[in-house]
Every structure is written in C-alpha cells, then in structure tokens.
C-alpha cells in the first residue's frame, strides 16, 4: 500500500510539473491564420499554438509585439475583432473579412497595427456578411489612440457605418496618424467614409493637439453617406489635423450634410487633385471656424474638379465659415449652386487667396446662384486670374465688413446675368476694388447695391468694347457691359489684351493734307511720305482728328519744301486725356525726279562698234523705287553688250530697285553699226 501511494505521488508530481511547463511557455512572436487550417493540417505550424483558423484566436494567441499573418480567404466575424496594443495584423492580398449584422454593431478595432495591402487584382475586402447587404450593416474600422503604422492599400471597405474612424479627441499631445489610406475603395458607407479628429477646445480657440501626417490618396469614395445615418454624414471628416494630404481621390454621389469637413484647427492641409462627381450632399467642402496658419502652415484646396450634377438645390462646392489663411486655386467648377461661398470668415492675421480657378455653368439654384461669394468677412481677400462664365446668377459678389479689403483683379468674367455685384444694405464697400479684369457679354457687368459713401473703384477693366461700359448717365452711347450708378469705371481698357487705357489714347482717326485724307492712312502708322509734283513750292496744310475727343493735338506745319527733311516735315503731337501719354505723327513732303543723260561718240562708221554711256540720277527728295530705264535702239544698229547686264529676256531694259535722293548710276552700252 505504501508503494502504491509512492507511485501515485510520483505520477501526480510529474503531471503537475508537465502542466506547469505548458502554462509557463511564452506565446509565439508570429502566428498564422488560414480559414482552411485544421488540427493536423496547418502548413507545418502547431495547431492552437501558432496556427489558427480564425483571426481573433490568432490575435489572442500571439505575443505582445508579435504579428498575425492571415492567408487569403474568407473570414466570417460574429464578434468584434480587436487588435490589441503592440500586435500587428497582416492580411494577405485576396483576404475578405465579413462582419455579421449585430446590435450593437460589430467591427474591427485597432489598438496596434493593421496591414491591409492588397494588389490591383487581389483586393483586401472588409464587408457585410448579410445576403442582401446595405450601408450600415457593421461598424467599420476603428483606430484607438495606441494604434500606429497601419496601412490600407488596394482594399475595399463597404456596407459599414463608418469606413475608417479615428476619434482622438482625448489626446494630450500631437500624434501621428495611425493609418494611411491609399488606392482603395470605400463604398456604400452609411455615416462617414474617413474620419480623423484630434483634440481642440472648440469655437475660435487655437489651443489644440492635432493628428498629424494624414494621407488619403488615390481612393474611390462611392455612395458614401446616407442622410438617415445620423448627424452630419459625409465622405471626409477632419478636425484638429496637421500635415494632411487628401489627393487624387474620386468621390462619386453620396448623401449627407457635407461632402468634406475641415474644422476648428487645420495646418498644412492639402485637398488637391480630386474629382467630385454628381455630389448628393447638402454642401461641399465645409471649412468651419478654422485657424489654419498659426504656425505658417497654409491650407490649400487646389486642382480639384466638381462636375456632373449636384443633387441639393443649394450645394456650395466650397463653403467657408469662420477661418483665415486659405488658398483656393486651380480648381474647376462645373456644378453646384455656388462654386466658392465664403461667409463671415476671419481674422486680419492672414489673408485668403482665390486664384486661377475655372467656373463654368455653376449657379444652379433659383435663390443661391453664384460662382464666388465673399460675404461679411474680416480677412483680406484676393480674387485674381479666375475665369467665370455661363453662371445662372451672379459671377462674383463681394460684401466685406467695414474696412476690410477685397481685391478683384485679372479675372475673365463673361456670359453671366450679373458679372460683379458689390455691396450690402448694412454697410459700404469702399475697401473693395476691381481692376485689370475682362468683363464682357454679361447682362450687367457691375452692379452696386446698398449703402454708398463714395463711388466703387472699377477702373482699368475691359468691358467688352472700346467705347467702355454702358452707363445710363455718364456713358450712355457705349456698347460695353452695363454698370450701375456710383461706379468709377474711367479709365477703362480699350482692347481685350488690356494694352491701352481710355485716358491714354493717343491715336488719330483722320490725317489730311489740304483737306484730303492721306492715302493709306492707318491710326497705327506714324510716318507718311507725301509725294508732291517736282518743283512745287507752296507748302500744303496738314489737319488731324484725335480718336479720343478728350485728347489734344498740336500741329507744327512744314516750312520749306526744298529745305532739310525737318523743314519739309509737318508734326502732329497727340496728348492723351491723362495729360502724360503722347504720340507723334509725321507727314514728310518731297518729290521724285529721275533724270537721264547720254554721252558717247558723235560720229561712227558703218561696220564699226561704238560704246556710249547712259547716266541716271534722282534729283528729288524721296527715294525712287523700281526705276526702269528703257533704251530704244535705232534700226541702223544692233545690240552687242551692256554693263550692267539688261533685265532677263531683254537687251534694252534695266530695273533699279532703289535710287536715293542725289544718287546716280551709269549704263554702258555697245552697239554695232550695220
């Protein structure tokens, strides 16, 4: 009995020792998951140790700092997948994760690292497990504050409530974005496609901790956002963000409050080279209470194209409310009730620039149809070098707050019901100016409304015709675009290339000698040679008419037709309305008189050759051109030779291209006496 007990005790100790050994074994640093693994057939790995058939078991079984490798396949998830801090989940191309529809919704939460890098032909897909999936079936991808270095590339996220959601509003220092999203498709998302939120105090506070280095490039957002999904659905949400690159994406359709939100504080924010087609959102890119350049970072919205048909009646492609330091450039707008709508933005600390944009056919609403609105702002604004055409309402409306500048320059504004509207019923707009613009073929070129303390400065513009803008009182006969009262439009450019101002016109409309317009007169030609009969001694009288009736002229008549060129010249000095720009026309009088003389033997014998000389000379004061000397030979002689050689095909004709005043030449001819 004692021996039995001893044996049993030894066995018990052995079992305990073995059990303790298994329990104390460290989990593997790398595990593999394959939906086809089974016990005994798991690719050479150890089933239940470093080989699993479901993802969460692999995550739970890997060591801290370890990696879970998921083979291509389809994985049905009925519970939340949670990647704990320090763990990397790496999905092979061709992997599909299907999430069940549960209450509450389930999804993938990342506290560590997610690597979802598919290929062009083998995407990684995050989707619903419903037979007939709809947007909002599952929660989406959520990244906690410990998540780092995740990548979503060549992947598909669909039928989720949120696509990618990063809410870090509790962070206490700036942190890098936990994930990059590239070359992927987010489609049929109920609430928000991509959402990044750092810490801020809200309102106009500039105290914040941003999420930094956000990259969202080369993706497709298709039918992202449903109006019924909650408060403010949208494709892109960024708040308290820095060094943001949202570029090269396609956004198709979608519903919700905004297409994209840029809020509270954003630095070095670049929304560039995206295509937005058939937007179904109430508003476009919404820039709200955004202190954007506190540390010198410039937010830029550039190179984007808004096209197709906007669904909402008052869809504003870019809607700005309360911000400063924004650059909107090189975009194309083909849809929406407004292209850029800037409302009560600002701080005098930084100005906004709207430049080099194309607006063609925007202004689709009956009560909100504009290409650019700059309203109730306290930030200086420059609107320059844009092309605005074919709107259904007002091309550009500027209504700044008292004392804040708005410069409108270098724009082409054409074929709109109203080109530029300035003013408000609440205050004057004496700090707005419009210069160097091409304003043509609009129903009204410039409309002034509201309070008026002094005329609006709209000088130095082209209005579609050399006669300037039509103004009922001050320029009624002009045929350019119409301007309203209290607009200072003079001077204007008289040509579309904007080379000549109306107060700097120094051309003549007529130039006459003794009452007859000079042959070949053209206002751009400044010097004319007037050929008079040789021997004329009476000096003709020159008269001139300036093109601009407000220009002046001083005519100095010629004094001596046989004197120097200066004495034979009449000058017309035209001084423009501005009193400083001048131009001088000249009429130079003179004559042309070519004489011929012959010298040679006075006698000759039959059968002999004789040589004689023809001398030609211009006795006049102008060049003689294309002078033709023709010799007639008597019947008793026949031509032998001549120097210079006669014109081709002849033996008796010589052409002198130019014979200057006082110049002469000779022709030496040899003939044979028959």
C-alpha positions, 0 to 999 in steps of 0.5 A, spaced: 500 500 500 505 504 501 508 503 494 502 504 491 501 511 494 509 512 492 507 511 485 501 515 485 505 521 488 510 520 483 505 520 477 501 526 480 508 530 481 510 529 474 503 531 471 503 537 475 510 539 473 508 537 465 502 542 466 506 547 469 511 547 463 505 548 458 502 554 462 509 557 463 511 557 455 511 564 452 506 565 446 509 565 439 512 572 436 508 570 429 502 566 428 498 564 422 491 564 420 488 560 414 480 559 414 482 552 411 487 550 417 485 544 421 488 540 427 493 536 423 493 540 417 496 547 418 502 548 413 507 545 418 505 550 424 502 547 431 495 547 431 492 552 437 499 554 438 501 558 432 496 556 427 489 558 427 483 558 423 480 564 425 483 571 426 481 573 433 484 566 436 490 568 432 490 575 435 489 572 442 494 567 441 500 571 439 505 575 443 505 582 445 509 585 439 508 579 435 504 579 428 498 575 425 499 573 418 492 571 415 492 567 408 487 569 403 480 567 404 474 568 407 473 570 414 466 570 417 466 575 424 460 574 429 464 578 434 468 584 434 475 583 432 480 587 436 487 588 435 490 589 441 496 594 443 503 592 440 500 586 435 500 587 428 495 584 423 497 582 416 492 580 411 494 577 405 492 580 398 485 576 396 483 576 404 475 578 405 473 579 412 465 579 413 462 582 419 455 579 421 449 584 422 449 585 430 446 590 435 450 593 437 454 593 431 460 589 430 467 591 427 474 591 427 478 595 432 485 597 432 489 598 438 496 596 434 497 595 427 493 593 421 496 591 414 491 591 409 495 591 402 492 588 397 494 588 389 490 591 383 487 584 382 487 581 389 483 586 393 483 586 401 475 586 402 472 588 409 464 587 408 457 585 410 456 578 411 448 579 410 445 576 403 442 582 401 447 587 404 446 595 405 450 601 408 450 600 415 450 593 416 457 593 421 461 598 424 467 599 420 474 600 422 476 603 428 483 606 430 484 607 438 489 612 440 495 606 441 494 604 434 500 606 429 503 604 422 497 601 419 496 601 412 490 600 407 492 599 400 488 596 394 482 594 399 475 595 399 471 597 405 463 597 404 456 596 407 459 599 414 457 605 418 463 608 418 469 606 413 475 608 417 474 612 424 479 615 428 476 619 434 482 622 438 479 627 441 482 625 448 489 626 446 494 630 450 499 631 445 500 631 437 500 624 434 501 621 428 496 618 424 495 611 425 493 609 418 494 611 411 489 610 406 491 609 399 488 606 392 482 603 395 475 603 395 470 605 400 463 604 398 456 604 400 458 607 407 452 609 411 455 615 416 462 617 414 467 614 409 474 617 413 474 620 419 480 623 423 479 628 429 484 630 434 483 634 440 481 642 440 477 646 445 472 648 440 469 655 437 475 660 435 480 657 440 487 655 437 489 651 443 489 644 440 493 637 439 492 635 432 493 628 428 498 629 424 501 626 417 494 624 414 494 621 407 488 619 403 490 618 396 488 615 390 481 612 393 474 611 390 469 614 395 462 611 392 455 612 395 458 614 401 453 617 406 446 616 407 442 622 410 438 617 415 445 615 418 445 620 423 448 627 424 452 630 419 454 624 414 459 625 409 465 622 405 471 626 409 471 628 416 477 632 419 478 636 425 484 638 429 489 635 423 496 637 421 500 635 415 494 632 411 494 630 404 487 628 401 489 627 393 487 624 387 481 621 390 474 620 386 468 621 390 462 619 386 454 621 389 453 620 396 448 623 401 449 627 407 450 634 410 457 635 407 461 632 402 468 634 406 469 637 413 475 641 415 474 644 422 476 648 428 484 647 427 487 645 420 495 646 418 498 644 412 492 641 409 492 639 402 485 637 398 488 637 391 487 633 385 480 630 386 474 629 382 467 630 385 462 627 381 454 628 381 455 630 389 448 628 393 450 632 399 447 638 402 454 642 401 461 641 399 467 642 402 465 645 409 471 649 412 468 651 419 471 656 424 478 654 422 485 657 424 489 654 419 496 658 419 498 659 426 504 656 425 505 658 417 502 652 415 497 654 409 491 650 407 490 649 400 484 646 396 487 646 389 486 642 382 480 639 384 474 638 379 466 638 381 462 636 375 456 632 373 450 634 377 449 636 384 443 633 387 441 639 393 438 645 390 443 649 394 450 645 394 456 650 395 462 646 392 466 650 397 463 653 403 467 657 408 465 659 415 469 662 420 477 661 418 483 665 415 489 663 411 486 659 405 488 658 398 483 656 393 486 655 386 486 651 380 480 648 381 474 647 376 467 648 377 462 645 373 456 644 378 453 646 384 449 652 386 455 656 388 462 654 386 466 658 392 461 661 398 465 664 403 461 667 409 463 671 415 470 668 415 476 671 419 481 674 422 486 680 419 492 675 421 492 672 414 489 673 408 485 668 403 487 667 396 482 665 390 486 664 384 486 661 377 480 657 378 475 655 372 467 656 373 463 654 368 455 653 368 455 653 376 449 657 379 444 652 379 439 654 384 433 659 383 435 663 390 443 661 391 446 662 384 453 664 384 460 662 382 464 666 388 461 669 394 465 673 399 460 675 404 461 679 411 468 677 412 474 680 416 480 677 412 483 680 406 481 677 400 484 676 393 480 674 387 485 674 381 486 670 374 479 666 375 475 665 369 467 665 370 462 664 365 455 661 363 453 662 371 445 662 372 446 668 377 451 672 379 459 671 377 462 674 383 459 678 389 463 681 394 460 684 401 466 685 406 465 688 413 467 695 414 474 696 412 476 690 410 479 689 403 477 685 397 481 685 391 478 683 384 483 683 379 485 679 372 479 675 372 475 673 365 468 674 367 463 673 361 456 670 359 453 671 366 446 675 368 450 679 373 458 679 372 460 683 379 455 685 384 458 689 390 455 691 396 450 690 402 444 694 405 448 694 412 454 697 410 459 700 404 464 697 400 469 702 399 475 697 401 473 693 395 476 694 388 476 691 381 481 692 376 485 689 370 479 684 369 475 682 362 468 683 363 464 682 357 457 679 354 454 679 361 447 682 362 450 687 367 457 687 368 457 691 375 452 692 379 452 696 386 447 695 391 446 698 398 449 703 402 454 708 398 459 713 401 463 714 395 463 711 388 466 703 387 473 703 384 472 699 377 477 702 373 482 699 368 477 693 366 475 691 359 468 691 358 467 688 352 468 694 347 472 700 346 467 705 347 467 702 355 461 700 359 454 702 358 452 707 363 445 710 363 448 717 365 455 718 364 456 713 358 450 712 355 452 711 347 457 705 349 456 698 347 460 695 353 457 691 359 452 695 363 454 698 370 450 701 375 450 708 378 456 710 383 461 706 379 468 709 377 469 705 371 474 711 367 479 709 365 477 703 362 481 698 357 480 699 350 482 692 347 481 685 350 489 684 351 488 690 356 494 694 352 491 701 352 487 705 357 481 710 355 485 716 358 491 714 354 489 714 347 493 717 343 491 715 336 488 719 330 482 717 326 483 722 320 490 725 317 489 730 311 493 734 307 489 740 304 483 737 306 484 730 303 485 724 307 492 721 306 492 715 302 493 709 306 492 712 312 492 707 318 491 710 326 497 705 327 502 708 322 506 714 324 510 716 318 507 718 311 511 720 305 507 725 301 509 725 294 508 732 291 509 734 283 517 736 282 518 743 283 512 745 287 513 750 292 507 752 296 507 748 302 500 744 303 496 744 310 496 738 314 489 737 319 488 731 324 482 728 328 484 725 335 480 718 336 479 720 343 475 727 343 478 728 350 485 728 347 489 734 344 493 735 338 498 740 336 500 741 329 507 744 327 506 745 319 512 744 314 516 750 312 520 749 306 519 744 301 526 744 298 529 745 305 532 739 310 527 733 311 525 737 318 523 743 314 519 739 309 516 735 315 509 737 318 508 734 326 502 732 329 503 731 337 497 727 340 496 728 348 492 723 351 486 725 356 491 723 362 495 729 360 502 724 360 501 719 354 503 722 347 504 720 340 507 723 334 505 723 327 509 725 321 507 727 314 514 728 310 513 732 303 518 731 297 518 729 290 521 724 285 525 726 279 529 721 275 533 724 270 537 721 264 543 723 260 547 720 254 554 721 252 558 717 247 561 718 240 558 723 235 560 720 229 561 712 227 562 708 221 558 703 218 561 696 220 564 699 226 562 698 234 561 704 238 560 704 246 556 710 249 554 711 256 547 712 259 547 716 266 541 716 271 540 720 277 534 722 282 534 729 283 528 729 288 527 728 295 524 721 296 527 715 294 525 712 287 523 705 287 523 700 281 526 705 276 526 702 269 530 705 264 528 703 257 533 704 251 530 704 244 535 702 239 535 705 232 534 700 226 541 702 223 544 698 229 544 692 233 545 690 240 552 687 242 553 688 250 551 692 256 554 693 263 550 692 267 547 686 264 539 688 261 533 685 265 532 677 263 529 676 256 531 683 254 537 687 251 534 694 252 531 694 259 534 695 266 530 695 273 533 699 279 530 697 285 532 703 289 535 710 287 536 715 293 535 722 293 542 725 289 544 718 287 546 716 280 548 710 276 551 709 269 549 704 263 554 702 258 552 700 252 555 697 245 552 697 239 554 695 232 553 699 226 550 695 220 
